Amino acid sequence: MIKNLNYSNPFFKVDYVKEETINITGFTTITNLSVTPIKVDFVSSILIDKSCFITAKSNPIEIKEALITRYNFDPEITNPELHQFCIDNWDNNKVRYPEDPSKWNYPILRSPIEKFDKYEFNCWYLPANTASSIHNEHLFTEVHTQIYGLGIMNKFRDNRKETLYQRVYMPIGFTHDYFYDNKIPLASI
């Protein structure tokens, strides 16, 4: 089964894939959603909630369940047209939080949300040197996969920026370890 997600666009196509064998023909990020590792080649596998950036044709890859992002451009090169596409088509904080003007100055953009099966998928676009809000709890397990540019995720002891204790740098195709899992109680650090 292959389901194209609603935030696919002229720059990248995103598919939810389940029980399929796929071929990679160009720049692609694979995010594994299954406990079954995805074998990329004879030595490399993608574990659950982890990802891999593939830059060339590969052998057929067996997928139990994954998110596949196929690029229509070289994501390692700055693309101003993608930036403009996100500005023109994705929601900003003023649209998402009309009741909270304190969030309106953040230049953060979010694609439409796609809810499918037990998942909720979307893309975020933050221009260089942009920070998002600090938070450490969700009602769900959240992971982020970097699909363009170099990102940074920060960990804080609480909801104040002066409690920053770790930076996680995120290159294209990288998915960070869990920051919060609703199945695991928060522990003191």
N, C-alpha and C positions, 0 to 999 in steps of 0.2 A: 504494500500500500504506500502510495506517495501522495501527500496532500500539500499543495502549494499554500503558503501562509499569506494572509492579507496584507502584510507590509512588504512583500516582494515589490521591487521597483526596477527602473531601468539600470540601476547600478549593481544590485545583487538580488538573486532569487533565493528564497528561503523555503525549504521543503521539510515537512515532518515525514520521516521515512520509518516504516515498520515492516519487518520480515521481507527485505528485498536485498538483492545483490546489485550494487551500483558500480559504474565506472566513473573515475575522476578524470576530466580532460583538461583542466586548467586550475586557476586559483580557487581553492575551496577550503572552507573550515567545516570540520565534522565535530559535533558535540554529541557525545554518547549519553543516551538517556536510559540505558539498560545496564543491569548488573553483569551482563555478558560483555567481556571486553571486545572491542572492534580491532581485528588484526589488520594493520596498515601494510606491513611487509613481514619479512621472515623474522624480524627481531622487535618490531614496534607494535604496541597495542594501546588503544585508548580506553581507559577505565571509566566507570560510571561518573557522570557529571564532570568529565574532563574533555578536552578537545585537542585538535591537531590541525595545523595549517598545512595544506598540501599545495605545492606550486607547479606540479607537472602531472602528466598522464600517469596513472597507476594501474596496477592489476585490479581485476574486479574485487570489490570489498563487500563482505557479507555484513549486513546491518540487521540487528534485532530491533533496535529503536534508537533513532538519532535525529538531530536537527542538522540539515545540510545547507550551508550557505555557499552559493556559487557566485563568484564575482564576474561582472562584465567589464572589469577594468583591473589594472594592476594595483591592488590595495596598498602596496608598499610605496606608491608615488602619491603625493598630495593631489587631491582632486577637488578643486573649488566648485565644480558643478554639483558634486554630491552635497557639499555644504549648502548651496543654494536650494537644492531639491528638498533637503530637510527643513530649511526655513519656510519654504513655500507650502509644504505638505504635512508636516508633523505638528502636533500640539505643543504650545509653550506653556509655561507655568501660569500665565494669566488665564488661559483657557482651562487648565486643569484645576486651578485653585482660585476661582473668581472671588471667593469670600475672604481670601487672605492676601492682601496687597504686599505683605512683607516678603512673599515668595516671587513676586513679579519680576524682580531685577535679575534673577538667575537666567542666563541664556541657555537653558536646558530644553531640548526638544525630544518628544517621544512619539514613536510611530503608533499607528492603531494597535490595539491589543487583540490578540487572537487567543481565544479560549478553546482548547481542544483536548478531549479526553480528560486526564487529570492535570493538565498543564495550562499555564498562562504564559504566552510568549509576547515579547515586544522588543523594539530596539530603542536605545537612547542615543542621542547625539549631544555631546558636550564639546564646544569649541576648546582649543588649547587654553590652558590656564584657567579653566572653569572648575568650580567645586560644586558639589551637590550638598544636600542636607545630611546631617549626622543622625543616624538612627541605628539601633541594634536589635530590634525585635520585629518579627513578622508573624503572621498566622500560617506561614508556609515556609518551605525550604527554598531559599533564593540563591541562584548562582548567576554570574555574569561571564559571558564570553566576549572577549575583545575581537571585533571583526574589522576594525579600521583604526589606524593610528596607534599611538602608544598611550595607554591609559594608566591611571594610578588609582588603587583602592586603598583607603586608609582605615585603620582600626583605632577606636577610641575606647577608653575605659568607661566613659559615660557620654552623655550628649553635649559635651563641651569641647571645643576645638583644642584647648590647652591640655587635654588628656590623651592626645595622639600618642600611640606607642608603637605602631608598625605601619610601614608603607609596603604595598604589594604592587610592583610594576607589572603591567599587562601588555605584552606585545601581541601582534595579530595572531589569532588562533589560540590564545591562552584562556583557560577558565580557572579562576581562583578556587582555593579550598573554601569550605563553608565558613562564612562569617557568623552565621546564625542558623540553627536548625531547630524548628519548632518541636522536634522530638527529643531534643537534648536540653535539659535545664541550663540556664545561664549560670556560669561559675565565676567566682571572684578571681581576678588575675593578680 
